[in-house]
């Protein structure tokens, strides 16, 4: 998900359709739960405040992985039952994450490797 200002910043074609992130999250979360999905991971570029709002509104989202915070070190926080993770650098990198979850859907741990 990304902010709605992308409409003006990206110069999309006339065929490109943009949706409100909260409306789209509502649709997708309901659809995934109806399909029996146990764990929902949201990739975001919404920023800290909107991620927290999403976590509070959609309790079914287990993990939100967001864009870099612009400072050194990654930021991990818990908002309700949702874990929000922001990566540690604005540099181009590949981050490999191993997320272990028990049979009840509880997060056990996250191990990350950064490849810059």
C-alpha positions in Angstrom: 0.0 0.0 0.0 1.1 3.5 -0.6 -0.3 7.0 0.0 -2.7 8.6 -2.3 -0.2 11.3 -3.3 1.3 8.7 -5.6 -1.4 9.7 -8.1 0.4 13.0 -8.6 4.0 11.9 -8.1 4.0 8.9 -10.4 2.4 10.3 -13.6 0.3 7.2 -14.1 -1.5 6.3 -17.4 -5.2 7.0 -17.7 -5.9 3.2 -17.3 -4.2 3.1 -13.8 -6.8 2.8 -11.0 -6.0 4.0 -7.5 -8.0 3.1 -4.3 -8.1 4.5 -0.9 -5.7 2.4 1.2 -8.2 1.8 4.0 -11.0 0.8 1.6 -8.6 -1.6 -0.1 -7.3 -3.0 3.2 -10.9 -3.7 4.3 -11.7 -5.5 1.0 -8.4 -7.6 1.0 -8.5 -8.5 4.7 -12.1 -9.7 4.5 -11.3 -11.7 1.4 -8.2 -13.3 2.9 -10.1 -14.3 6.1 -12.9 -15.8 4.0 -10.3 -17.9 2.2 -9.1 -19.2 5.5 -5.7 -17.4 5.6 -4.2 -17.6 9.0 -1.5 -14.8 8.8 -1.7 -11.5 7.0 1.4 -9.5 6.2 0.9 -6.1 4.7 3.7 -4.4 2.7 3.3 -0.6 3.2 4.7 2.7 2.2 2.1 4.6 4.3 4.4 5.7 7.2 4.2 5.2 10.9 1.0 7.1 11.7 -1.1 5.5 9.0 0.3 2.0 9.7 -0.7 2.4 13.3 -4.2 3.4 12.2 -4.4 0.4 9.9 -3.3 -1.9 12.8 -6.0 -0.4 15.1 -8.7 -0.7 12.5 -7.8 -4.1 11.0 -7.0 -6.4 13.9 -6.6 -9.3 11.5 -3.4 -7.8 10.0 -0.5 -9.6 11.8 2.6 -7.9 10.4 3.1 -4.6 8.6 6.4 -4.2 6.9 7.0 -0.5 6.0 9.5 1.6 4.1 12.7 2.7 5.8 12.5 5.1 8.7 15.3 7.3 7.4 17.5 6.8 10.4 20.1 4.2 11.3 18.7 1.1 12.9 15.3 -0.6 12.1 12.2 0.2 14.1 10.0 -2.5 15.4 6.8 -1.8 17.4 3.7 -3.6 18.5 0.4 -1.9 17.9 -2.3 -4.0 19.4 -1.7 -7.5 18.1 0.1 -6.2 14.9 3.8 -6.1 14.6 5.0 -3.1 12.6 8.5 -3.3 11.1 10.4 -0.5 9.4 13.7 -1.4 7.6 16.9 0.2 8.7 18.1 2.1 5.6 17.0 4.1 2.6 19.7 2.5 0.5 18.8 -0.1 -2.1 19.0 -3.4 -0.4 17.4 -6.8 -0.2 16.1 -7.9 3.2 15.5 -11.6 3.8 13.2 -12.2 6.7 12.4 -15.5 8.4 9.2 -15.3 10.4 8.2 -18.2 12.7 4.6 -18.5 13.8 3.1 -21.2 16.0 0.0 -23.2 15.2 -2.2 -20.6 16.9 -0.9 -17.8 14.7 1.3 -16.3 17.4 4.6 -14.7 16.2 7.5 -16.6 17.7 10.4 -14.6 16.2 11.8 -12.8 13.2 15.3 -13.2 11.9 16.5 -10.7 9.2 19.5 -10.6 6.9 20.3 -7.4 5.0 22.0 -7.5 1.7 23.1 -4.0 0.5 
